[in-house]
C-alpha cells in the first residue's frame, strides 16, 4: 500500500464530542467516522484492524472445533415470543413491520436463531456441536457514547455449544474460556475474568472478560491476594462484625421534621449514623409492593434482586404506590409492624439491634429497632454492593474496585432456549432430551477500542503487531531524491515479498508530518529512509512501543526488520 493513495484522513484535533481516549484516537487517526449516534463507518484502517481481529478469533474458534455459520440479522417476532424475550428486552430491540404487517426485529443476539437450526439435530451421537458466526448486531442503546464502546450497530463473534448434559456444557465452557484467553493474548489485551450476572440471557453461570479502563462502565471487585474477581452485580464481600449495644424492649418513636434522607437523619440531633440506620426501599415486583431493607450506608444492587427473585417485572415503586402501601413518603419508611407486604432484608442486617428506621409516618422515625424481633423478614438475601477495602469473600484480604470495559461474555444457558423452541435429541436410552446450551460472545469493534484504550501515549495509538493496520511503515523523507526514493521502494518491496504487511509513505510532505502521522496511526515499526543516512549506508528502524531506535545497514535492512516483526507476532 502507498500512503499517497490510501484514504487515511488524520486530524490534528480531538473531536468535540469525544470523551473516551479510544474515541478520540480512532477518529483522529482516521479509523472511524460517526454516521449517526451510536453508528460508525469503518474507514480503510479500521477495516484492516477489525479483519485482523476477526482472523485471530476465527483461528482460535476453529482450533476448538467450532463450525462457522452466517445466520440472518432480520428475525421474526414469533421465534422471540416463543423464548419469552420479545417483551422481556423490548426496549433494546430495533423492530419493524413489513408491507404485509408481519413484525420482525434486527437481531441483537442469536440464541433463538441458532436454536432453530439445532432443532434439526436428532441424536446424542451428533453431539457435541459448537457453532459460531461473525455477524452484525443491533441494539437500541438509550445513550450511545464513547465511540465504539457503546453503539447501536456492531460486529460480534457469537458462538453456541450444544450438548446432551451439563458435563458436556462444562467442557464447552472451559474450551471457550481457554480460547478467549488465547485471543486476548494475541490481541495484546490484559484482561481479567470475573463472575457476572446472566441477566436477560438466562442460565445459571456466566463469566465476563474485562479490560481495566476509566472509559468503562462496569465496576469490578477484585482481590489481588487470591484472584477473586466479580462484577459488582455479582460480587460479595466480608464486612467487619458490628457489636450493637442493647436497645429498649420495644422501638421508640421520635419526631424528625424535615428529615428525608439517610444523611439528614445522620446529621439530625438524636438521629443515627448511616451504618446504624435501616434503609427501606419499595419495589414493585410482579405488580406487588415488596420492601427491601439494607443498612443505611449500603447501596442496593438492583441486578442482585433480579437474579435472586423469580419474577417477570421488577421496578422501583412510584411515589403514589409507596404512599398507598405504607402511608408515608420516602424518607420516613420502615418495615416495623408491616405484615401485609413481603419484606426482604440484606444479610448485613442479620442480628442487628438498636437500629433506627422510618416509622411509616411523615417526619417520624423509630429508634431501638431489633431487626429480627421487630421486623422478621420473610427472606434474607445478598442485596448490597461490595465496597473498596472490604474483605474478600474467599481470603479476607482487602478488595479493590475499578472501572472496566467488557470485551467478552460467556454464558451457561442450560435448556431455556432448547425447551422453548423444541430442540431435542434422543439419548442413549431413546428418550427425548432438550439440548444443553452455552452462549459465548466477543465484540470485534469493542476489542479494537479496548486495545486503543489500553495501548496509547500522547502521540497516538500503539498497536500490537498482530492487529496493526500495517506492521511497518517505510518513511521516505525526500520522495523527490532519486536515491532515497529508490531505496525506500526496494526495502518496501522486500518486506512485502517476505510476508510483512507494509505501507510506504511516499507523500510529498515534511518529515515531521510523516512522523506524526505514523505515530498517531500507531504502526509498530518505522523504517526511515533519508539522504543523510543513505550517505552513510544506513536506514533507521524505530519501534513505536518504546521509541527504541537503531541504525541498520541498507543491505541487511529487510532481513533485520523481518526478524523484528516476526519476533513480536503471536
C-alpha positions in Angstrom: 0.0 0.0 0.0 1.1 3.5 -0.7 0.2 6.2 1.8 -0.2 8.7 -1.1 -3.2 6.9 -2.5 -4.6 5.3 0.7 -7.5 7.1 2.4 -6.1 8.0 5.8 -7.8 11.2 6.9 -5.8 12.1 10.1 -6.8 15.0 12.2 -4.8 17.2 14.5 -7.6 18.0 17.0 -9.8 15.7 19.1 -13.5 15.5 18.0 -15.5 17.9 20.2 -18.0 15.2 21.4 -15.4 12.6 22.3 -14.6 11.7 25.9 -13.0 8.2 25.8 -9.4 8.0 24.7 -10.2 5.4 22.1 -12.9 7.5 20.6 -10.6 10.5 20.2 -7.7 8.5 18.7 -9.7 6.3 16.4 -11.3 9.4 14.9 -8.1 11.4 14.8 -6.1 8.6 13.3 -8.6 8.0 10.5 -10.0 4.7 11.6 -13.7 5.6 12.1 -16.3 8.3 11.4 -19.7 8.7 13.0 -22.7 8.5 10.7 -25.3 9.0 13.5 -25.5 8.5 17.3 -24.1 5.0 18.0 -23.4 4.1 14.4 -19.9 4.3 12.9 -18.4 3.9 9.4 -15.1 1.9 9.4 -12.6 3.5 7.1 -9.7 1.5 5.5 -7.5 1.5 8.6 -10.4 0.5 10.8 -11.4 -2.2 8.4 -7.9 -3.6 8.3 -7.7 -3.8 12.1 -11.1 -5.5 12.5 -10.3 -8.0 9.8 -7.1 -9.0 11.7 -9.1 -9.3 15.0 -11.7 -11.4 13.2 -8.9 -13.6 11.7 -7.5 -14.3 15.2 -10.9 -15.0 16.6 -11.7 -17.4 13.7 -8.4 -19.2 14.2 -8.9 -19.8 17.9 -12.6 -20.9 17.4 -11.6 -23.3 14.6 -8.9 -24.7 16.9 -11.6 -25.9 19.4 -13.6 -27.5 16.6 -16.2 -24.8 16.0 -18.0 -24.5 12.7 -18.8 -21.1 11.1 -22.3 -20.2 10.1 -23.9 -17.0 8.8 -27.4 -16.5 10.2 -29.9 -13.7 9.4 -29.9 -10.3 11.0 -33.7 -9.9 10.4 -35.6 -12.3 12.8 -39.4 -13.0 13.0 -41.3 -12.0 16.1 -42.7 -15.5 16.6 -39.4 -17.0 17.5 -38.6 -14.3 20.1 -42.1 -14.8 21.5 -41.5 -18.5 22.0 -38.4 -17.8 24.1 -40.2 -15.1 26.1 -37.8 -12.4 25.1 -39.9 -10.4 22.7 -41.4 -8.4 25.7 -38.6 -9.1 28.1 -36.0 -7.0 26.2 -38.3 -4.9 24.1 -36.7 -1.5 24.8 -33.4 -2.6 23.4 -34.7 -4.1 20.2 -35.0 -2.4 16.8 -38.3 -3.6 15.4 -40.0 -3.3 12.1 -43.2 -4.3 10.2 -43.1 -5.4 6.6 -45.6 -4.5 3.9 -47.8 -7.4 4.9 -47.9 -6.4 8.5 -45.5 -9.1 9.8 -43.3 -8.0 12.7 -39.6 -8.7 12.9 -36.6 -7.5 14.8 -33.0 -6.7 13.9 -31.0 -9.3 15.9 -29.2 -8.1 19.0 -28.2 -11.7 19.7 -28.8 -15.1 18.1 -29.6 -17.6 20.7 -33.1 -18.2 19.3 -32.0 -18.4 15.7 -29.2 -20.8 16.3 -31.6 -23.0 18.3 -33.9 -23.2 15.4 -31.1 -24.7 13.4 -30.1 -27.0 16.2 -33.7 -28.4 16.2 -32.6 -30.5 13.2 -30.2 -32.5 15.4 -31.8 -35.9 16.2 -29.4 -38.0 18.3 -26.9 -37.6 21.1 -24.4 -39.2 18.7 -24.4 -35.9 16.8 -23.2 -34.1 19.9 -21.3 -32.1 20.9 -21.6 -29.3 18.5 -20.0 -25.8 18.6 -21.3 -23.3 16.0 -20.3 -19.7 15.5 -20.6 -16.6 13.3 -19.1 -13.2 12.9 -22.2 -11.1 12.4 -23.7 -7.6 12.8 -25.9 -7.0 15.8 -28.3 -4.1 16.5 -29.2 -2.7 19.9 -31.3 0.4 20.6 -29.0 1.9 23.2 -30.6 4.7 25.2 -27.4 6.6 25.5 -24.8 5.6 22.9 -21.4 7.1 23.8 -17.6 6.6 24.0 -17.2 5.8 20.3 -17.2 2.1 19.7 -17.7 1.2 23.3 -21.4 1.8 23.4 -23.0 1.6 20.0 -26.3 0.7 18.3 -24.8 -1.3 15.4 -21.7 -3.6 16.0 -20.0 -6.7 14.9 -19.7 -9.7 17.2 -18.4 -13.2 17.2 -21.1 -15.2 18.9 -20.8 -19.0 19.3 -23.1 -21.6 20.8 -22.5 -25.1 22.2 -25.0 -27.9 22.2 -24.5 -30.9 24.5 -26.6 -33.8 25.9 -25.8 -32.9 29.6 -24.3 -30.4 32.0 -20.9 -32.2 31.9 -20.7 -31.5 28.2 -21.6 -27.9 28.8 -18.9 -27.6 31.4 -16.4 -28.8 28.9 -17.5 -26.4 26.1 -17.5 -23.6 28.6 -13.9 -24.4 29.5 -12.9 -24.7 25.9 -14.3 -21.2 25.2 -12.6 -19.7 28.3 -9.2 -21.0 27.2 -9.8 -19.9 23.6 -10.7 -16.4 24.8 -7.6 -16.2 26.9 -5.5 -17.1 23.8 -7.4 -14.5 21.7 -6.7 -11.7 24.2 -3.1 -12.7 24.5 -2.7 -12.4 20.7 -4.6 -9.1 20.8 -2.2 -7.8 23.4 -5.0 -7.2 25.9 -4.6 -7.6 29.6 -7.9 -9.0 30.8 -9.5 -10.2 34.0 -12.2 -12.9 34.1 -15.0 -12.1 36.5 -18.2 -13.7 37.8 -21.1 -11.9 36.3 -24.9 -11.8 36.2 -26.5 -13.6 33.3 -29.3 -11.0 33.0 -31.8 -11.4 30.2 -29.7 -14.2 28.6 -30.7 -16.6 31.3 -28.7 -19.6 32.6 -27.1 -20.1 36.0 -23.5 -19.1 35.4 -21.6 -16.5 33.3 -18.1 -15.0 33.1 -17.1 -11.6 31.7 -13.7 -10.8 30.4 -12.8 -7.2 31.3 -10.2 -4.7 30.5 -9.3 -2.1 33.2 -10.1 1.4 31.9 -11.5 4.7 33.1 -13.6 4.7 29.9 -15.5 1.6 31.0 -19.0 1.4 32.6 -18.7 -1.8 34.5 -17.3 -1.8 38.0 -15.3 -4.8 39.1 -14.4 -6.0 42.5 -11.1 -7.8 42.7 -8.7 -9.4 45.2 -5.0 -9.1 44.4 -4.3 -11.8 47.1 -6.3 -14.8 45.9 -7.5 -13.7 42.4 -11.2 -13.4 43.3 -13.0 -11.1 40.8 -16.6 -10.3 40.1 -18.8 -7.7 38.6 -20.4 -5.5 41.2 -23.7 -7.0 40.1 -22.5 -10.4 41.4 -19.7 -9.6 43.9 -19.9 -10.3 47.6 -17.6 -9.2 50.4 -16.9 -9.5 54.1 -17.6 -6.6 56.4 -16.4 -6.1 59.9 -18.8 -7.5 62.5 -20.8 -4.9 64.5 -21.3 -5.1 68.2 -24.6 -3.4 68.9 -25.4 -2.1 72.4 -28.6 -3.4 73.9 -31.6 -1.3 73.0 -35.0 -0.7 74.5 -37.6 -3.5 74.9 -39.6 -2.0 72.0 -38.9 0.6 69.3 -39.3 4.2 70.4 -41.0 6.7 68.1 -39.5 10.2 67.9 -40.1 13.3 65.7 -37.8 14.1 62.8 -39.2 17.1 61.0 -37.8 17.7 57.5 -35.7 14.5 57.6 -35.9 12.9 54.1 -32.5 11.2 53.5 -30.0 9.0 55.2 -27.7 11.9 55.5 -30.4 14.1 57.0 -31.0 11.6 59.8 -27.3 11.1 60.4 -26.9 14.9 60.9 -30.2 15.3 62.9 -29.8 15.8 66.6 -30.9 12.5 68.2 -30.6 10.7 64.9 -28.2 7.9 64.0 -25.1 7.4 61.7 -25.8 5.8 58.4 -24.3 2.4 59.5 -26.9 2.3 62.3 -29.9 3.0 60.1 -32.2 0.6 58.2 -32.8 1.9 54.7 -36.3 0.9 53.3 -36.8 0.7 49.6 -40.1 -0.2 48.0 -40.1 -2.1 44.7 -43.0 -3.3 42.6 -42.4 -7.0 41.8 -45.0 -8.6 39.5 -47.3 -5.7 40.4 -47.0 -6.3 44.2 -45.1 -4.0 46.6 -42.0 -5.5 48.2 -39.9 -3.9 50.9 -36.1 -4.2 50.5 -34.1 -3.4 53.6 -30.4 -2.5 53.7 -28.0 -0.8 56.1 -28.2 3.0 55.6 -24.7 3.2 54.1 -25.0 0.2 51.8 -26.1 0.8 48.1 -28.6 -1.6 46.6 -27.5 -3.6 43.5 -30.8 -3.9 41.6 -29.5 -6.7 39.4 -29.0 -8.9 42.5 -32.7 -8.6 43.2 -33.5 -9.5 39.6 -31.1 -12.5 39.7 -32.4 -13.9 43.0 -36.1 -13.4 42.7 -38.2 -15.3 40.1 -40.3 -12.5 38.6 -41.1 -11.2 35.2 -41.4 -7.5 36.2 -39.3 -5.6 38.7 -39.1 -1.8 39.1 -38.9 0.9 41.8 -42.3 1.8 43.1 -43.7 5.2 42.2 -44.3 7.8 44.9 -48.1 7.2 44.9 -47.6 3.4 45.1 -45.2 3.9 48.1 -47.7 6.0 50.0 -50.6 3.6 49.2 -48.5 0.7 50.5 -47.0 2.3 53.7 -48.9 5.5 54.3 -45.8 7.7 54.2 -43.3 9.2 51.7 -39.7 8.1 51.1 -37.6 9.3 54.0 -40.0 8.1 56.6 -40.4 4.5 55.6 -39.8 1.4 57.6 -40.8 -2.3 57.9 -41.6 -2.4 61.7 -45.1 -3.8 62.1 -45.5 -4.4 58.4 -47.3 -7.7 57.9 -49.2 -7.4 54.7 -46.2 -6.9 52.3 -43.3 -9.2 51.6 -40.1 -8.0 53.3 -36.6 -8.9 52.1 -33.5 -7.9 54.2 -29.9 -7.8 53.3 -27.7 -10.3 55.0 -25.7 -7.4 56.6 -28.7 -6.7 58.8 -28.9 -10.1 60.2 -28.7 -10.0 64.0 -28.6 -6.2 64.2 -30.3 -4.4 67.0 -30.8 -0.9 68.4 -31.2 0.4 64.9 -33.1 3.4 63.5 -35.6 3.4 60.7 -38.7 5.2 59.4 -42.0 5.0 61.3 -44.2 5.0 58.2 -45.4 8.4 59.2 -44.0 11.5 57.7 -41.5 13.3 59.9 -41.2 10.4 62.4 -38.7 7.6 62.9 -38.2 4.7 65.3 -35.1 4.1 67.3 -34.1 0.9 69.2 -35.2 -1.5 66.4 -34.1 -5.1 66.6 -34.3 -6.4 63.1 -35.4 -10.0 63.8 -37.5 -9.1 66.8 -39.4 -6.2 65.3 -39.4 -6.9 61.6 -38.9 -10.6 61.0 -38.1 -10.5 57.2 -39.6 -13.2 55.0 -36.2 -13.7 53.2 -32.6 -12.8 53.7 -30.6 -12.1 50.5 -27.3 -10.5 49.5 -28.5 -7.2 48.1 -25.7 -4.8 48.8 -22.8 -3.5 46.7 -19.4 -4.6 47.7 -17.1 -1.7 48.5 -13.4 -0.9 48.2 -11.3 -2.1 51.2 -13.9 -4.6 52.4 -12.8 -8.2 53.0 -12.5 -10.7 50.1 -15.2 -13.4 50.5 -12.5 -16.1 49.9 -9.4 -14.9 51.7 -10.5 -11.8 53.7 -7.8 -9.6 52.1 -8.9 -6.0 51.2 -10.8 -5.8 47.9 -10.2 -3.3 45.1 -12.9 -1.7 43.0 -12.2 -0.3 39.5 -13.8 0.5 36.2 -13.6 -1.8 33.2 -14.6 -2.4 29.6 -16.4 -5.7 28.9 -14.8 -7.3 25.9 -16.4 -10.7 26.0 -19.1 -12.6 28.0 -19.7 -16.4 28.1 -22.9 -18.0 29.5 -24.1 -21.4 30.6 -27.7 -21.2 29.2 -28.8 -24.7 30.1 -32.1 -25.7 28.4 -34.0 -22.4 28.4 -34.0 -22.0 24.6 -34.0 -25.6 23.6 -37.1 -26.3 25.7 -38.9 -23.2 24.4 -38.0 -24.0 20.7 -38.4 -27.7 21.0 -34.7 -28.5 20.2 -34.4 -32.1 21.5 -32.4 -35.2 20.7 -32.7 -38.8 21.6 -30.4 -40.0 24.3 -28.8 -43.4 24.5 -32.0 -44.8 26.0 -34.1 -43.5 23.2 -35.7 -40.7 25.4 -36.1 -37.2 24.0 -34.0 -34.6 25.9 -33.6 -30.9 25.4 -30.2 -29.7 24.3 -28.0 -28.2 26.9 -26.6 -24.9 25.6 -23.9 -22.4 26.1 -23.5 -18.9 24.5 -20.2 -17.1 24.0 -19.8 -13.6 22.7 -16.8 -11.4 21.9 -17.2 -7.9 20.4 -14.9 -7.1 17.4 -15.1 -3.3 17.3 -15.2 -3.1 21.1 -11.9 -5.1 21.3 -10.4 -2.7 18.8 -11.4 0.2 21.0 -10.2 -1.6 24.1 -6.8 -2.1 22.6 -6.6 1.7 21.9 -7.7 2.4 25.4 -5.0 0.2 26.9 -2.2 0.9 24.5 -1.6 4.5 23.6 0.5 7.5 24.5 0.3 11.3 24.0 1.3 10.8 20.3 -1.4 8.3 19.4 -2.2 4.6 19.3 0.3 1.8 19.9 -1.0 -1.2 18.1 0.4 -4.7 18.8 1.9 -6.2 15.7 -0.8 -8.8 15.3 -3.6 -6.3 14.8 -1.9 -3.2 13.5 -3.3 -1.8 10.2 0.3 -2.1 8.9 3.2 -3.8 10.7 5.8 -1.5 9.1 5.8 1.9 7.5 8.7 2.8 5.2 9.0 6.5 5.5 10.8 8.2 2.6 12.0 11.6 3.8 12.6 13.1 0.4 10.4 11.5 -2.2 12.0 13.8 -4.9 15.5 12.5 -4.3 16.0 9.6 -6.7 18.4 7.5 -4.5 16.2 7.9 -1.4 13.0 7.0 -3.3 14.6 4.0 -5.0 16.0 2.7 -1.7 12.7 3.1 0.0 10.9 1.2 -2.8 13.5 -1.6 -2.7 13.0 -2.0 1.1 9.3 -1.8 0.8 9.2 -4.5 -2.0 11.5 -6.7 0.0 9.2 -6.5 3.1 6.2 -7.4 1.0 7.9 -10.4 -0.5 8.9 -11.5 3.0 5.3 -11.5 4.1 5.4 -8.3 6.1 2.2 -6.1 6.0 3.9 -2.8 5.0 3.0 0.6 3.7 5.3 3.1 2.1 4.9 6.8 2.9 5.8 8.3 -0.4 4.0 11.6 0.1 5.5 14.9 -0.7 5.2 16.1 2.9 7.6 17.4 5.6 9.3 14.6 7.7 7.6 15.9 10.8 4.2 15.4 9.3 5.0 11.9 8.2 6.5 11.0 11.7 3.4 12.4 13.5 1.0 10.5 11.3 2.9 7.2 11.7 2.8 7.7 15.5 -0.8 8.7 15.6 -1.9 5.8 13.4 0.2 3.5 15.7 2.2 1.5 13.2 4.6 -0.8 15.3 7.7 -0.2 13.2 9.0 2.7 11.2 11.9 2.4 8.7 13.2 5.9 7.9 15.0 6.3 4.6 16.7 9.7 4.1 19.6 11.2 2.1 21.8 11.8 5.2 21.5 8.2 6.4 22.0 6.7 2.9 25.2 8.7 2.6 26.5 6.5 5.5 24.8 3.3 4.1 22.2 3.2 6.8 18.5 3.5 7.5 16.8 3.9 10.9 14.4 1.4 12.4 12.3 2.8 15.2 9.9 0.8 17.4 6.6 2.6 18.2 6.1 0.8 21.5 9.0 2.2 23.4 10.7 4.6 20.9 13.8 2.4 20.7 15.7 3.3 17.5 18.7 1.7 15.8 20.6 2.2 12.6 20.6 -0.7 10.1 22.9 -1.3 7.1 20.9 -0.8 4.0 21.8 -4.2 2.6 20.5 -6.0 5.7 17.6 -3.8 6.5 14.9 -6.0 5.1 16.2 -9.1 6.9 16.6 -7.2 10.2 13.1 -5.7 10.0 11.5 -9.1 9.2 13.2 -10.6 12.2 12.0 -7.8 14.5 8.4 -8.1 13.3 8.3 -11.9 13.4 9.6 -11.9 16.9 6.5 -9.9 18.0 3.9 -11.9 16.2 1.8 -14.2 18.3 
